[in-house]
Amino acid sequence: MDKGHISPAIEVLEYLVLKKMAGRPEVLEALIEYLGGSLPPSQANDRYGISKHQLRGFVQRINEKAGDRRLAEFLIRMATPLILSMVQSKIDRSKRPEVCMICGRRLVNMFPEDHLKKHHYEYLEEEVRKVAAELKKAIAARRKEKTYVEANAKEVSIGSVS
């Protein structure tokens, strides 16, 4: 990925992957539930330790990166389950201060996302590439399934006419 020009979809994937690599899977889980309608913002703190303002902020940043709310929601719904299952955390959040599991650095006065992006961008890039490849496969399978269902629906309706 060229840092100079990144497509909006890749920018969103990078943001989501970075959250998981930074040891924040609860953010991704909250985003899925929030968009699915099963998590009112007021309950985000109780379930995930994320304030309603933070949750809305995450959604807004993703919308800005995507440039289109529908693209942002689509990517969150499709990519987040892949990210949760494929991407490993690179930050040990059980220690204070947090520790980077790539270089062993203690993250004093530094956000884990900033550290990963600044010092380990190649790892982030690789994870985003993997997720993007799996996402393409999932989208292709979904299109194929939809085409198959539509073809069967036509066949059934043509068969019932005669």
Contacts in CASP RR format, 6 or more apart in sequence:
PFRMAT RR
TARGET T0000
AUTHOR 0000-0000-0000
METHOD contacts of the structure
MODEL  1
MDKGHISPAIEVLEYLVLKKMAGRPEVLEALIEYLGGSLPPSQANDRYGI
SKHQLRGFVQRINEKAGDRRLAEFLIRMATPLILSMVQSKIDRSKRPEVC
MICGRRLVNMFPEDHLKKHHYEYLEEEVRKVAAELKKAIAARRKEKTYVE
ANAKEVSIGSVS
1 10 0 8 1.000
1 14 0 8 1.000
1 125 0 8 1.000
1 128 0 8 1.000
1 129 0 8 1.000
3 121 0 8 1.000
6 14 0 8 1.000
8 65 0 8 1.000
8 66 0 8 1.000
8 67 0 8 1.000
8 68 0 8 1.000
8 71 0 8 1.000
9 66 0 8 1.000
9 71 0 8 1.000
9 75 0 8 1.000
9 132 0 8 1.000
10 128 0 8 1.000
10 132 0 8 1.000
11 65 0 8 1.000
11 66 0 8 1.000
12 62 0 8 1.000
12 65 0 8 1.000
12 66 0 8 1.000
12 71 0 8 1.000
12 72 0 8 1.000
12 75 0 8 1.000
12 76 0 8 1.000
12 79 0 8 1.000
13 75 0 8 1.000
13 79 0 8 1.000
13 83 0 8 1.000
13 128 0 8 1.000
13 131 0 8 1.000
13 132 0 8 1.000
13 135 0 8 1.000
14 124 0 8 1.000
14 128 0 8 1.000
15 61 0 8 1.000
15 62 0 8 1.000
15 65 0 8 1.000
16 28 0 8 1.000
16 62 0 8 1.000
16 75 0 8 1.000
16 76 0 8 1.000
16 79 0 8 1.000
16 80 0 8 1.000
16 83 0 8 1.000
17 83 0 8 1.000
17 87 0 8 1.000
17 124 0 8 1.000
17 127 0 8 1.000
17 128 0 8 1.000
17 131 0 8 1.000
18 113 0 8 1.000
18 116 0 8 1.000
18 117 0 8 1.000
18 124 0 8 1.000
19 25 0 8 1.000
19 27 0 8 1.000
19 28 0 8 1.000
19 113 0 8 1.000
20 28 0 8 1.000
20 83 0 8 1.000
20 84 0 8 1.000
20 87 0 8 1.000
20 89 0 8 1.000
21 87 0 8 1.000
21 88 0 8 1.000
21 89 0 8 1.000
21 90 0 8 1.000
21 91 0 8 1.000
21 116 0 8 1.000
21 123 0 8 1.000
21 124 0 8 1.000
21 127 0 8 1.000
22 89 0 8 1.000
22 90 0 8 1.000
22 91 0 8 1.000
22 111 0 8 1.000
22 112 0 8 1.000
22 113 0 8 1.000
22 116 0 8 1.000
23 89 0 8 1.000
23 90 0 8 1.000
23 91 0 8 1.000
23 93 0 8 1.000
23 112 0 8 1.000
24 112 0 8 1.000
25 84 0 8 1.000
25 89 0 8 1.000
26 48 0 8 1.000
26 49 0 8 1.000
26 50 0 8 1.000
27 48 0 8 1.000
27 50 0 8 1.000
27 58 0 8 1.000
28 80 0 8 1.000
28 83 0 8 1.000
28 84 0 8 1.000
29 48 0 8 1.000
29 84 0 8 1.000
30 39 0 8 1.000
30 44 0 8 1.000
30 47 0 8 1.000
30 48 0 8 1.000
30 50 0 8 1.000
30 55 0 8 1.000
30 58 0 8 1.000
31 55 0 8 1.000
31 58 0 8 1.000
31 59 0 8 1.000
31 62 0 8 1.000
31 76 0 8 1.000
31 80 0 8 1.000
32 76 0 8 1.000
32 77 0 8 1.000
32 80 0 8 1.000
32 81 0 8 1.000
33 39 0 8 1.000
33 47 0 8 1.000
34 41 0 8 1.000
34 44 0 8 1.000
34 55 0 8 1.000
34 59 0 8 1.000
35 59 0 8 1.000
35 73 0 8 1.000
35 76 0 8 1.000
35 77 0 8 1.000
36 77 0 8 1.000
39 47 0 8 1.000
41 52 0 8 1.000
41 55 0 8 1.000
41 56 0 8 1.000
42 52 0 8 1.000
44 50 0 8 1.000
44 51 0 8 1.000
44 52 0 8 1.000
44 54 0 8 1.000
44 55 0 8 1.000
45 51 0 8 1.000
45 52 0 8 1.000
50 58 0 8 1.000
59 72 0 8 1.000
62 72 0 8 1.000
62 75 0 8 1.000
62 76 0 8 1.000
63 69 0 8 1.000
63 72 0 8 1.000
65 72 0 8 1.000
66 72 0 8 1.000
66 75 0 8 1.000
78 135 0 8 1.000
78 138 0 8 1.000
78 139 0 8 1.000
79 131 0 8 1.000
79 135 0 8 1.000
82 131 0 8 1.000
82 134 0 8 1.000
82 135 0 8 1.000
82 138 0 8 1.000
83 131 0 8 1.000
86 127 0 8 1.000
86 130 0 8 1.000
86 131 0 8 1.000
86 134 0 8 1.000
87 127 0 8 1.000
87 131 0 8 1.000
89 101 0 8 1.000
90 100 0 8 1.000
90 101 0 8 1.000
90 102 0 8 1.000
90 116 0 8 1.000
90 120 0 8 1.000
90 123 0 8 1.000
91 98 0 8 1.000
91 99 0 8 1.000
91 100 0 8 1.000
91 101 0 8 1.000
91 107 0 8 1.000
91 112 0 8 1.000
91 115 0 8 1.000
91 116 0 8 1.000
92 98 0 8 1.000
92 99 0 8 1.000
92 100 0 8 1.000
92 101 0 8 1.000
93 112 0 8 1.000
95 106 0 8 1.000
97 106 0 8 1.000
97 107 0 8 1.000
97 108 0 8 1.000
98 106 0 8 1.000
98 107 0 8 1.000
98 112 0 8 1.000
99 105 0 8 1.000
99 106 0 8 1.000
99 107 0 8 1.000
100 107 0 8 1.000
100 112 0 8 1.000
100 115 0 8 1.000
100 116 0 8 1.000
100 119 0 8 1.000
100 120 0 8 1.000
102 119 0 8 1.000
102 120 0 8 1.000
102 123 0 8 1.000
103 119 0 8 1.000
103 120 0 8 1.000
105 115 0 8 1.000
105 119 0 8 1.000
107 115 0 8 1.000
116 123 0 8 1.000
116 124 0 8 1.000
117 124 0 8 1.000
END
